[in-house]
Amino acid sequence: MWWVVVATLVVGLVAAYLIWTAGRVERLQTRAESAARALEAHLLRRAAAAAVLAERRYGVELYAAARIALDAAPEEREAAENDLTRQLRVVRLDPTDPACESVIAASRRLALARQLHTDLVRDARTARSRPVVRLFRMGRRHEWPRYFDIDDPTVAVPADVPAG
């Protein structure tokens, strides 16, 4: 009779572990998807701020890169954002100008959003690659999380201009 109690206890522990693991995979996947949406929002904010700045001051090349980043299809997004980052690095931004300040701030927020997204995607991919998760196909309802590979989007502030 004692073996029935032990077997029931073992089955209960295994079931609890599987339920906990499935919940963790689901939470990590949801957080990675939320981080992807937040990253997308920060990409749009930076591109819009760069477009406004280019209209006011810096001209055609920066404006074209910003518009391409705003209008890019999902499969072309990384290349468009890398091009915009290169264009922003060429331009000498004055942190005392409100338009430049918004681009600098948007770039810093984008860098944080990209780092958070990268960390969450790594965690979700690690959780989904575990043998138990693959065996029971716990992440099958969601698409495999993808990294968003862009250059570091922070924009350097010139040393001779004090940062505000």
Disulfide bonds with the S-S distance in Angstrom:
none
